[in-house]
Amino acid sequence: MIDRNKLRAGDRRALAQAITLAESTRADHRAEAEALLEAMMPHTGNALRVGITGVPGAGKSTFIDALGRLLVDRDHRIAVLTVDPSSAISGGSILGDKTRMEWLSTQTSAFIRPSPAGFTLGGVARRTREAILLCEAAGFDVVIVETVGVGQSETLVAEMTDVFLLLLIPGAGDDLQGIKRGIMELADLVLVNKADGDLATRAGVSVADVQHALHLMRPRTTDWQTPVLAISSLERRGIEEAWEQVIAYRDRLASDGSLERRRQCQAVDWLWRETGEMLLESLRSSPDMRTELAQLQDQVRDGKIPPSVAAARLAQRFFATAGRPDTGAPDGDESA
């Protein structure tokens, strides 16, 4: 049983235990986690939620460590939720991000939690949203979510945070050819990292390239032109300017109620995503569906029926088994 008083007091051990509970798939743990989350809801929503993604080797962890120094010096309490890729073969994950945040991991006012991505797409773990709420309930006023890496599916982190940062490296992708348009359009702030040493000049060129590319895209937020900054996490240059832009964007959203509306939309989206996940889990684990599932999978594998037809039959059988037959016709229509 999680000690709720310790959790509310910001005890890091209690917070780690709470997130572990939320990530568990055991039925009894899920029930306990749901009760805990519901009890903590009045104490959530007071943190600035920041999502960070970037191309491989962009230095996301080093940037977070440098940013953490700045925030700790300003008396912030910072929680970092990192997501590591899981092996498609073994399902295992290295969970090595914490070791790359050497300074921040030693601070009592910071909490770092690595989690495996598992088979969840979008660059985040299945329970990242719950972890955000638990960190807020524990009194952390800045919550950072570091994604697996950049890609077309990594945009999910933008749907659970207030500010979305994209980290690039000088000259990456041959004039941005390697950067996905969807990520660029969602970025609220773009940082060209590693602007030091021999890469300093190339960083300036990359900033100009990104600015040009952004001018050709529709901005995510009205009256906000996404800033592009060159920074050096290693030398801790440009970090303060980057944080000032994060605050400026947060204030822009809060000024007309956009921040509250964004969070409300995110919560509703979370509801439907979670509902879909639970329905899929129920279908796969239903004893009454095992034979049907096996037969339809064989038929799809052998090319006897298309997947769409098999999916429709699965859904019909599942709802019938659940006592809610789906005839495909509206209520009151006897023609079906």
N, C-alpha and C positions, 0 to 999 in steps of 0.2 A: 504493500500500500504506500502510495506516494504521500509524503508529509506536505500537505498543502501550505502550511504556514512557512516552512522552510523554502518552498518554491516561491512564494510571494515575497519572501525576504531576500531573494536573489541567490540562494545557495546553489552553487554550480553543480554539486553532486545530485541534488534533488532535481534540478533541471535536466541533467543528463539522463537520470532515471525516467523522468516524465517523457522525454523524447523517445527513449527506448521502448517505453510502454506504448506510445502512439504508433511506433513503427511495427509493433508485433502483429502477427496475423492470427494469433490464438484467439478463439472466441471469447474466453473470459477476460483476456487482456483488452480486447476491443471494447467490451462493455465498460470496463474500468476506465479506459482512456476516454471514451465518450462522456462519461460522467465527469471526469476531471476537466475536460475541455469546456463542457457546458458551465461548470462552476467557475472557470477562469475567465469566461467571456467578458464580464464587466470590467476586468482589469487589462483588457487588450486594446490595441488601436492607438496607443500613445507613442509609438516609435516611428522613426523614419525608415522606411523599407527601401533598400537599395539592391538592385539586381546588377550583377556584373558578369559579362561574358567576353570572350575574345578568342582570337585564332590561337592554335597551338603554339606555345612558346612566347606568348605575348607578355608573360610575367604577371598573371592575375594575382597569384598568391603574394608575390613580392610587393605589388601595388597595395594590396589589402594590408600587409604588414606595415608599409610606410604610412598609409592612411590611418591605420590604427594608432600609430604613435601620435599623430596630430590630434586625433579625437580623444585619446586618453589624457593628453596634456590639457585638453579643454574640458576635462571632467565629464566626458561622456562615458556611458557604459555600452560597450559594443559586443554584439553577438554575431558570429560568422558561421553561416551554414554552408559548408562546402559539399559538393556532389562529385564523387569519383566514378568513372566509368566501370561497369561490371563486365566481366568476361562473358561472352555469348556461349562459351563452352562450359565453364565451371560455375559461372554465376558469381565468382569471387571478385573482390575489389581490393586495391592496395591501400586506399584511404591515407594517402601520403601528404595531402595538402597541409595538414597541421604542422608537419615537420619543416615546411617551407616558410612558416610564419614564426620564426624563432623568437623574436622579441615579443610579439603580441601574445604568444602562447604562455608566456611567463607572467602576464599581468592579471592581477586579481579582479580588475574591472572589465576583463574581456572573457568571452566564452567562445570556444571554437568547437564546432561539432561536424566531423566528416560523416557522410552517409553514402552508401552505395546507391547508384542509380537504379540497379536492378534491371527490370525490363520496361521501366517507365520512360517514354519518350519525352522530349521537351527540355532536356538538359537538367532536370531536377529529379529529386526522389519522390516517391508516391506520397510521403507524408511531410513534405517540405512546408506546406501551408500550415499544418498543425504545429510544426516546430516553430514557425514564426510567431504564432499566437502564444505558445508557451514561453518563448523568450521575452515577449512583451509583458506577459503576466509576471515574469520574474524581475521586471524592472529595467530591462535593457532598452535604452532609448534610440539606438541605431542598430538595425538588423540588416546584415549584408548576406545576400544569397549569391554564391559563386557557382556558376553552372559548369557542366562537364566541359564544354567547349563550343565554339561557334559552329553554326550549321542552320539549315532551314528550319529544323524542328526545335532549335534552341529558343524560339520566341516565347515559349510558355512562361519563362521567368518574368517576362514583361507583364504577364497577366496576374501576377501576385505581388508586385512591388510598386512603389510610388515613382521611383526614378530608375531608368534603365541605362547602364553604362556599357559602352563597347570599347574594348581595348584592342589596339592594332599595333603592329610593329612596322618600323620604317621600310618602305618598299615592298610590303607584303602583297602577294598576288598579282604582280605585274600590273600596276595601275588599277588595283581594286578588282581585277577580273576574278579573283578567288573569294571575294566577299559576297555573301548572299544579299540580294536586294531587300528581302523581308526584314533582315536584321538591321540594315542601314536605316530603313524607314521607321523602325521602332525605337531607335537609339535616341535618348534625350541628351546625351553627352558622348562625344567620341574623343578618346584619348590615344594619342600615338606615343606609346611607351618606348623606353630604351633610347631616348633622345640624348645620348651621351657618347663620348669618344668618337670613333670613326663614323657612327651612325647619326650624329647630330645634324649634319647637312641633309642627309637623306630624310630625316624626320621632318624638316621644314618643307621639303618637296611633297612628302606624303600628306602633310596637313593641307597644303594647297589642293592636292588631288581630291582629298576627301571633301573639302569644302565645295569644290566644283561639282562633285557627284551629288552632294546633298541638295544643291540648288536645283537639280533636275528632278528631285523627288518631292512629293507632297509632305509637308511637315506633320508629325503626329499630333502636335498641339498648336492650336491657333495662337498667333502672336509669339511664337517661340521658334527662333532659328537655331537649330542644334549647333552648339559651340564645338569647335575642334581644337584641342590643345595638344602641344608637344610636352611630354613630361619625362622625367627620369626617376623611376621608383628606386633604383639603386642608389642614386645620389640624393634622393628625396627632394627633387626640384619640380615645381609645378603642382605639387600635391595640394598645397593650400588653395591655389587658384582653382583647381579641380573641385575641391570641396565647396568653395564659394559658389561655383556654378550649380552644384547639386542643391544647395540651399536656395539659390535664386529660382531654380525651377520648382522646387517644393512650394516656395512662397507664391510663385505665379499660379500654381494649381489651387492653392488654398484661398487665393484672393477672391475668386468668383464661385467657390464651391465645387470646382472640378475635382479636387482631391477626394472629397467625400463621395461624389458621384462615381468616381473611378473605383473606389473601394467597394461601393455597393454593387456595381456591375461585376467586379471580380468575385464577390461573395456568391452571387447568383450563378455565375459561370462555374464556380467551384462546386455548387450544389449539383448541377447537371453532370459535370464530369464524374463526381463521386457516385452519383446514381447509376451512371453507365457502367462504371467499374464494378459496383456491387451487383448489378444485374448480370453482368458477364461472369463474375465469380460464382453466383448462385446457379447459373446455367451449367457451368463446367463441373460444379461439385454435386449437382443433383443426381442421386442414385437412379431416379426414374428416367433420366436423360442419357445415361451411359450407352445403352444399346443404340438409341437413335443417333447419338453423336458419332459412334463408331461406324454405323452403317452409312451415314451421310458423308463422313470423311472418306470412306472407301470409295463411294460413288464419285465424289469430287476428284479424288486422286486418280481414278480410272478414266476420268473424262466422260462419265455417263450423264452427269447433270452439271450445270454451271454453278459456281459458288453462290450467286445471288439467289437461285432457287433453293439451294440447300439451306441458306440462312433464313429464308422466309419460312421454310418447313420447321426449322429448329425453333424459331420464335413462336409459331403457332402451337407446336407441341408443348413448349415450355409454359406458355400462358394457360393452355388447357390443363396441364399437370398441376399448375398453381391454383386451379379452380377459377380461372378468369379466362374463359374461352374467347378468343379473338376471331370473330367471323369476317372481319374486314369491312363490315358495313356499319353505318352509324346506328346509334340507339334508336329503336322504333322501326327500323327498316327490316321487314320480314322477308324480303326478296332474296336475301343471301342464303 
